């Protein structure tokens, strides 16, 4: 998605009064996982954090 497309999605969400605005598929998947399978989400985030730390990011 381009920056303009993301901005348009955000503006639509704000106009609709949505409290959470997700602009891409990965964000929607992460949000749903966090809501409905929180332990799985925490494990995935811990693994990603370790990988980033190992890379020095």
C-alpha positions in Angstrom: 0.0 0.0 0.0 1.2 3.5 -0.7 1.2 6.2 1.8 -1.8 7.9 0.1 -3.8 4.7 0.3 -3.0 4.2 4.0 -3.9 7.8 4.7 -7.2 7.4 2.9 -7.9 4.2 5.0 -7.1 6.1 8.2 -9.3 9.0 7.3 -12.2 6.7 6.5 -11.7 5.0 9.9 -11.6 8.3 11.8 -14.7 9.5 10.0 -16.5 6.3 10.9 -15.5 6.7 14.5 -13.6 3.4 14.6 -11.4 3.1 17.8 -8.9 0.8 16.0 -7.9 1.3 12.4 -6.0 -1.5 10.7 -4.6 -0.8 7.3 -3.1 -4.1 6.2 -3.6 -7.8 6.4 -0.7 -8.4 8.8 -2.1 -5.9 11.2 -5.6 -7.4 11.1 -4.1 -10.9 11.7 -2.0 -9.6 14.6 -5.0 -7.8 16.1 -7.3 -10.8 15.8 -4.6 -13.1 17.3 -4.1 -10.7 20.2 -7.8 -10.6 20.9 -8.7 -14.3 20.5 -5.5 -16.2 21.1 -3.4 -14.0 23.5 -0.9 -16.7 24.6 -0.1 -17.4 20.9 0.3 -13.7 20.3 2.7 -13.3 23.3 4.8 -16.3 22.2 5.1 -14.9 18.6 6.1 -11.4 19.9 8.7 -12.9 22.3 10.2 -14.9 19.4 10.2 -11.9 17.2 11.8 -9.8 20.0 14.6 -12.4 20.4 15.3 -12.5 16.7 15.5 -8.7 16.5 17.8 -8.6 19.5 20.1 -11.2 18.0 20.3 -9.1 14.8 21.1 -6.0 16.8 18.1 -4.1 15.7 
